[in-house]
Amino acid sequence: MSSDEPSRFLTCEECDNTTGEFICRNCPGYLCSNCKIEHHRRKITSHHVIAPVTGKQVARLKRRLVDRPKQRACFETDLEYQLGVRILSDSKILIFGNDPCIRVSDAKGNLHAPINTDTEVSPDGMALLPDDGILYSDVETKRVLHVTLDGVSRTLIATDWSPTGLCATQSGSILVGLFHQDSHFHAEQMGKVEEYSVSGSKVREISGEERPFYSRPEHITENFNRDIIVSDYNLKKIIAVNVKGQFRFSYSGISKNKSCQFLPMEIDTDTVGHVIIADQFHHSIHVIDKDGAFVRLLLTEEHGIKAPHGLCFDGIDSIWIAELESQKVKKFKILSSK
């Protein structure tokens, strides 16, 4: 095949059974015509530019982790502690922590009006919907709520278990991490992940048949191959299952020092399929590949990272990190096409 001839024999990275006729200028994967439409429909990739595949484009557009992540932004909030960060748009970054109100800022720290919620303490988990709606979980009242940008909340899901992590999936459903409320955080707690429709109807439960997968599934994300990836607070590990709910892998960090355990907090995936993990105890950001193999420590305390708790990928080439107690929110470029 010449360098200018379309790559007819490349497989679509998303459905894995159709010829990849297109390539995204923001992602490394090939897309068939149907998955190209789906790629544009998703909120996180709706702004991406997709072009027909040529040999020259394949060589030019492959993405990789940069050798030295570059800090692109840093600002402070007034929150005593920060639990999470989400990117609503280029000019609207959402930060939530020890307050019922969600902070809204641009990349320079200039504040917009906050978004009021219907929780008395703080949102525990958050997910963004394609229509700019915001979902948040309330452990105390055992609800998942939908809130508009002008602060109007309504209950979407009410449950007997305590909801924590939330994720809006590629297929348009909602994943909710749940656990039995207990005054003590211990590995004997029972946890599960449930899938719901956008109307709040339960679709299925993922928990493990012979041996439970989860104890306290605190944070959830979905990879490009539709693996469901959970950060479990009690088990102190990352657990991945495939789209059918079958176990894929787990990751428990790289330190052998039991006095300073791996403590994964928020997680996300990039356009390459890396799983990016905020490790609060070790003041670091871990990267593993889509099959759970350790890739590298992307950021550490030497890069100025302190107790990272919130984390999200911006859909292009950078991650945002919300540090637990420093009040700082930082942006680092992590991907390069070179």
Secondary structure, 3 states (H helix, E strand, C coil): CCCCCCCCCCECCCCCCCECCEEECCCCCEECHHHHHHHHHCCCCCCCCEEECCHHHHHHHCCEEEEEEEEEEEEECCCCCEEEEEEEECCEEEEEECCCCEEEECCCCCECCCECCCCCCCCCCEEECCCCCEEEEECCCCEEEEECCCCCEEEEEECCCEEEEEEECCCCCEEEEEECCCCCCCCCCCEEEEEECCCCCEEEEECCCCCCCECCEEEEEECCCCCEEEEECCCCEEEEECCCCCEEEEECCCCCCCCCCCCEEEEEECCCCCEEEEECCCCEEEEECCCCCEEEEEECHHHCCCCEEEEEECCCCEEEEEECCCCEEEEEEEEECC
